[in-house]
Each structure stands twice: as structure tokens, then as C-alpha cells.
Amino acid sequence: MTPRGTRFATWRARLPAVAVVVACVAGVVSAVTGAANPVSAVQFLLPGHWVYNATLSSVFHIDGSTGNVDARAHVPGDTGDQVLQGDTSGYVVGSSRITEFGKSSLEVESSTRPESRTKPVGVETAGGPYLVYQTDGKVVRLGDPALVVSLGGPVGAPVATKDGTLWLPRTSAGHLCRLPVGSQTVSCAIPLPKGHAGALTVVGERLMFVDTTADTLHTVEKDGLGEGRDLGIDAPDDAKVATTDVDGRVAILAGHRMNLVDTTEDDPAEPVVVDLPAGDYADPVSTGEVVAVVDRETDTLSTYDSAGKPKESTTLPAEDGDPRITRGEDDRIYVDGAEGEHVVVVDRDGGLTDVPIEGAGGEPQQEAPPQGGDDPDSPVAEPPNPKPGTTPPPDVDREPQNPPSNPPVANQPPPEVPSTPPGAPTTVSATAGDQSAVVNWGPAPDNRSPITGYTISWPGGSTTAVAGARSVTVGGLANGTGYVFTVTATNARGTGPGVSTNPVTPVAPFRPAGAPTNLAADNDTGNSTISASWAAPADLGTGPFAHYVVEVVGLRTVTVTDTSVSFTDLQVDQEVTVNVSAVTTDPGGQLVQGPVATAVTGQPGGGTAAVNLSRGPATDEYCGDLPGCAWMHVELTGFPPNTEVSVEPHSTEPTYHNDGHTFITDENGNGGGDKFAYAGVGETVHVNADFNGTQVRSNDVFWEAG
């Protein structure tokens, strides 16, 4: 220990300074001993820290500023249980029960079953306290209003900011969840790098994310992470990060090396490296001025300042099990022995104070004995001599005391828990579609009353689903707009807390451009020129236009951005087939070639065979009153005169089939008409014309509703 020495205190060792403190002290003694409380109107609120001692079946309160144990309450529990405090109540949290006791009455008020048998991380903050079951992905608010939320998967170490907001990283799922003070809804709308390891920390007023996969530090903004800054170290994925800074530096513990990383945005200093002795270290904890580390192999507690300079070190009193190190709301650090026999207080400046719990490991200490009988001459028993180093209690007049009216509560099964509104749905997620999104969720805890349904809400709307549903498709959304959906469950007792999905943005699926229209080709042998012209596709698709691909079959292929091309050096004394297609760019940057329009030149100097397809008049033949039922209008030009041309329609609808129709061209080689009633709204159609063994493809037509 340092020259400060070790201060020893018991739960009765305190000297009142003013009358109000005396009144509070009297209330504490009365509550502990069972006498009537003469100051019941004085609310008993203390800063500091509570610890549980199973041997004495009691919780003890440590005043961090004095190092005294100044209150005790009999509460059932087991070795290793942790104690958390809210505004008016304390909670003894174990694997089989959670017991609430009043901080003013020091009496047990209720007992409930925990949400999980695993050991939670406790967070004391405004609006809490909270229990975070990291493996199960569950969050429990013990304060008012009580809340149980399932986040759908494991969560990292929780962090609370000064406004009382609880932050929960889900790095495996790639998002950060937040639970504001008093809220019944958890929002997980802030994205994190999916699959990256890391942890949260609070630096002054800023919430920051330490990405130990990328070795970067990010400020958490409203809509995501700020630009990353290099940590200056190679941090392993399993590095342990302090949840608060030490004078602007973040303590990152990797093995037995502690790195103090500067968080200054402009021109940060090099990290400070502290080489610790080899050991098994718990997560580092900071008071803001110093950082404390505990080696669980040697039970050694050490503190360092932000420059890495050692402050104090001590060997923790031996107890069976690993010590627990936490930061209190008073910015001090408390290191509890596993059996609750000692607490070491780490002051803000790194000083250490050992606080033993009087009577731990033996029989509970007796209170001051009562005065003898009703005889005023009866001698009064003298109080026992205090332990060396402790302060004797004040010399006050004693009244006769009765046996405790509320004896220690024996370990017993918790009472039956009444039904309540359901818990939060689990594994809530959303997937974007075209003007839609699919929302999925897992079942919510029914809390002993069957689920009757789920409600899915988003800005601008809501919908419901039956109790057995686990998915719903939300339509009517705007493409390009971001949405977050919240799912709640309802039973006969009410509606439970909501859980928000990841943000999604509906978008129309990529659709390539259709075939160019009005394609015409000519073979001018006199000038050794083959030329083609066309019009842009009727359906330009959803991607940016890149170019056209023009192929003179068997001879040449070129790319152009205009709608015509001439090949001036081709001498071909026969008919030639020309194919033209439009190329666009998909969201991934890949070029996608659309369907081909085909034209065949006649014999040199002759006409060009082409097929143009459009939507004809509405009809009720074949497809009846289906929306969008209309004829396909076919136009044949440049074909040989008085020739049979077989025309067959095709659709992107997989089940569509039609045997086609035979047209006969006139003396000019033209023909066509209204054929092929069709009602495939949202599909794309074209026709192929076949004559004398040559096939010509029409343009594409996207079929709309009407």
C-alpha cells in the first residue's frame, strides 16, 4: 500500500456531523435492529456502492468518500450475487432470483425470477439500473418503468452515456442499439462494420467505437460512425477496452500489455504502452483520472495515470473466487471480493482504501444489548469494545429494544409471478424489396399470458399480424427512401416493448433495357456499304445507358452511342443479318446487354425485313376481364411480297406459350395486324417472325396495367 495506508471501516463506524445526518443514522440503526424507524419520512439515499455477503445474508453499503460501511439490510441471496442500486431501491441479482429492497426502509420488497440463468453485466445509470445478458442478447431494466427486451442475438459490452442512454453493440449483426431513459423501445438503426470486432467507450461527452479488426477509432454519429482514425496499435479482436476514458485516452488491454490511445482528433499523440506482469487480467476500468487493472491470477490491483505512470498497487484480501471490478456512479471504482468479505475502493486519483465487512466469515455481530428490565436502577450493559482502528458509535441514550420485527429472510423459492404485457420480439430484421419490405421477427416472451398478435409500425403507417406470424410484407413504400420498422407484441395484459429493425431502403430491381425499335438495314453493293438505323428501346430499363452493340452477323461487331451506323468497306453480294442491342450498367457497375433487335437486308439493292411490336386495343377475348388485357399489334415491313411469315409471341412470364399466327405479306412486302390477346402486367413481350428459314426479332414491349 502507499503512504495513504488502508482505511478500515464497519457498518456502524461513522460520526454524524449535523442533525440531519444523525436522523438518517438513527433510521439506519432502527431498520437493521428491527426497532421502529423514528425518521421514516427521511428518504435514505446514499452515494457509493453496495456489496452482498452471503454468510451474513446481508447487503452492506460503502460510502466511497469515507471508506465506511454505513448501512446494512438483511436480504436473501447466494455467494457471488451482485448488488445494483437505482434511485429508491437496491437489487440483489443472482442466477435463481432478483430480490428488491428499499434504500430508505432497508427491507425486502419483492423477489422475481431472472430472465436468464447466465450472469449479467450490471449497469448503474440514470433511469436504471440495467442487467445485460450478453450471450442471450437480453436487456432488463430494473428501474421504473420495468422492461425486458430481446435483441435477437449476442451483444457486446454495454455502455451508458451521461444522459442515461444505454448503448448495446451487436457487431456480429452489424448494428448499434440504443435504449433511452424511460423508453419502451430499443432502436438498432446505427450501422456498425458487420463482422468487425470492437467495443464502445465514452470519452468526455462523446460515444466512440473502437474497431479492433480495422484498428480504428470512430465517433458515433446519429446515422452511423464518423471517419475512422488509426489507433496506432495492432489490437487483437479480443482486446479489452475500458468503457470510459482516462484524461482523453482509451485503455485497450491486449494480453498483459495495456495501450493508452489518444483520442484527440487533430494530431493525436503516440499511444502510451504499459507492459504489465504476465497474468489473467479483467477488463480495465477508469475513474477518469486513473485506470485500474486486476490480475486475477495473483489478486493484484494496480492503478496507472494517463501517462502510464504507476500510482498504487495492493494484493486483494484472499477470497474464494474472482473479484468483481466496477465503476460506480460517483466515478470511483469498487473491487468486491467474491464472497463479499472485503471491498477495495479506488478513489478518482488512484488511491486505494480497503473496506472489510465486519463479521464476514463468522457469526453476524450482535447489536447493542437492551437495558435491563423496568427497574431504573438496573445496570446497563456496556457496549463491546470496538475493534482497533474503528470509531466507536456515538454515546446516545438507549431505549429498550425488542427482537427484530423482520428477521432475516431465509432462502426460499420466489413467489409466483403474475402475468404482464409480453416482452420484446426477438431476431427482428427487415429486407428491402421493390416499393416494399419484408419484416421478420422471432416470438416474443408471452410473460404468462398468450400472445394475441403483433403490430408492425413505421413512419407513416402500421399493420398487424396474427400471433403465429413471423413475417409480413409491407407494400406501398417509396423506392429510394429509408425505413425502420418497429415490432411489438400484444397479449391480454397489454402491448409490450418494441424492437426496431435494421434500416432498409426499397429499390426497384435492376431491369436491362429492351430491344431497340424500328431497326432497318440496307446493303448497298454499289458503294460497298452496309448501313443500319434504329430508335431507342421503348423500355430503357433502370440502369444508366452505356452504348449499343451492332453486329453484322459473320462480318463485324462495333459499339456506338448513336442510333445509326454505316460500314463503308463491306462488299457482300447476298442478304445480311444485322443485330442491335442496348447496353446499360447495373448497380454493381457491370455492363448488361439487353435483348437483340434483328433486321435482314434483302438481296443487294432490295428492301429490309423488320418487325415492329406495340400494344394494340383492349379486348376481353381469351384473357377476359383481367386487368391489362389487350392485343399485341404486329407490323411487318420489307419482307418478300406475297410471302407467308410465321409470327410467334414470347413473354418473360415463364408459363406463357402461344403457337403463333401466319401472316401473308402484300405486294409491297408488308403485313401484320392485332393478334395474341395478352394480360401479363409487369412482363416484357416480343415476337419472332420466320420466313424462308430466316428469323427476325421484334422490339420488346413492357406490358402495363392499361
C-alpha positions, 0 to 999 in steps of 0.5 A: 500500500502507499503512504495513504495506508488502508482505511478500515471501516464497519457498518456502524463506524461513522460520526454524524456531523449535523442533525440531519445526518444523525436522523438518517443514522438513527433510521439506519440503526432502527431498520437493521435492529428491527426497532421502529424507524423514528425518521421514516419520512427521511428518504435514505439515499446514499452515494457509493456502492453496495456489496452482498455477503452471503454468510451474513445474508446481508447487503452492506453499503460503502460510502466511497468518500469515507471508506465506511460501511454505513448501512446494512439490510438483511436480504436473501441471496447466494455467494457471488450475487451482485448488488445494483442500486437505482434511485429508491431501491437496491437489487440483489441479482443472482442466477435463481432470483432478483430480490428488491429492497428499499434504500430508505426502509432497508427491507425486502420488497419483492423477489422475481425470477431472472430472465436468464440463468447466465450472469449479467453485466450490471449497469448503474445509470440514470433511469436504471439500473440495467442487467445485460445478458450478453450471450442471450442478447437480453436487456432488463431494466430494473428501474421504473418503468420495468422492461425486458427486451430481446435483441435477437442475438449476442451483444457486446459490452454495454455502455451508458452515456451521461444522459442515461442512454444505454448503448448495446453493440451487436457487431456480429449483426452489424448494428448499434442499439440504443435504449433511452431513459424511460423508453419502451423501445430499443432502436438498432438503426446505427450501422456498425462494420458487420463482422468487425470486432470492437467495443464502445467507450465514452470519452468526455461527452462523446460515444466512440467505437473502437474497431479492433479488426480495422484498428480504428477509432470512430465517433458515433454519429446519429446515422452511423460512425464518423471517419475512422482514425488509426489507433496506432496499435495492432489490437487483437479482436479480443482486446479489452477496452475500458468503457470510459476514458482516462484524461482523453485516452482509451485503455485497450488491454491486449494480453498483459500489455495495456495501450493508452490511445489518444483520442484527440482528433487533430494530431493525436499523440503516440499511444502510451504502452504499459507492459504489465506482469504476465497474468489473467487480467479483467477488463480495465476500468477508469475513474477518469483520472486513473485506470485500474487493472486486476490480475486475477491470477495473483489478486493484484490491483494496480492503478496507472495515470494517463501517462502510464505512470504507476500510482498504487498497487495492493494484493486483494484480501484472499477470497474464494473466487474472482473479484468483481471490478466496477465503476460506480456512479460517483466515478470511483471504482469498487473491487468486491471480493467474491464472497463479499468479505472485503471491498477495495475502493479506488478513489478518482486519483488512484488511491486505494482504501480497503473496506472489510465487512465486519463479521464476514466469515463468522457469526453476524455481530450482535447489536447493542444489548437492551437495558435491563428490565423496568427497574431504573436502577438496573445496570446497563450493559456496556457496549463491546469494545470496538475493534482497533482502528474503528470509531466507536458509535456515538454515546446516545441514550438507549431505549429498550429494544425488542427482537427484530420485527423482520428477521432475516429472510431465509432462502426460499423459492420466489413467489409466483409471478403474475402475468404482464404485457409480453416482452420484446420480439426477438431476431427482428430484421427487415429486407428491402424489396421493390416499393416494399419490405419484408419484416421478420421477427422471432416470438416474443416472451408471452410473460404468462399470458398468450400472445394475441398478435403483433403490430408492425409500425413505421413512419407513416403507417402500421399493420398487424399480424396474427400471433403465429406470424413471423413475417409480413410484407409491407407494400406501398413504400417509396423506392429510394427512401429509408425505413425502420420498422418497429415490432411489438407484441400484444397479449391480454395484459397489454402491448409490450416493448418494441424492437426496431429493425435494421434500416432498409431502403426499397429499390426497384430491381435492376431491369436491362433495357429492351430491344431497340425499335424500328431497326432497318438495314440496307446493303448497298453493293454499289458503294460497298456499304452496309448501313443500319438505323434504329430508335431507342428501346421503348423500355430503357430499363433502370440502369444508366445507358452505356452504348449499343452493340451492332453486329453484322452477323459473320462480318463485324461487331462495333459499339456506338452511342448513336442510333445509326451506323454505316460500314463503308468497306463491306462488299457482300453480294447476298442478304445480311443479318444485322443485330442491335442491342442496348447496353446499360450498367447495373448497380454493381457497375457491370455492363448488361446487354439487353435483348437483340433487335434483328433486321435482314437486308434483302438481296443487294439493292432490295428492301429490309425485313423488320418487325415492329411490336406495340400494344394494340386495343383492349379486348376481353377475348381469351384473357377476359376481364383481367386487368391489362388485357389487350392485343399485341399489334404486329407490323411487318415491313420489307419482307418478300411480297406475297410471302407467308411469315410465321409470327410467334409471341414470347413473354418473360412470364415463364408459363406463357406459350402461344403457337403463333399466327401466319401472316401473308405479306402484300405486294409491297412486302408488308403485313401484320395486324392485332393478334395474341390477346395478352394480360401479363402486367409487369412482363416484357413481350416480343415476337419472332417472325420466320420466313424462308428459314430466316428469323427476325426479332421484334422490339420488346414491349413492357406490358402495363396495367392499361 
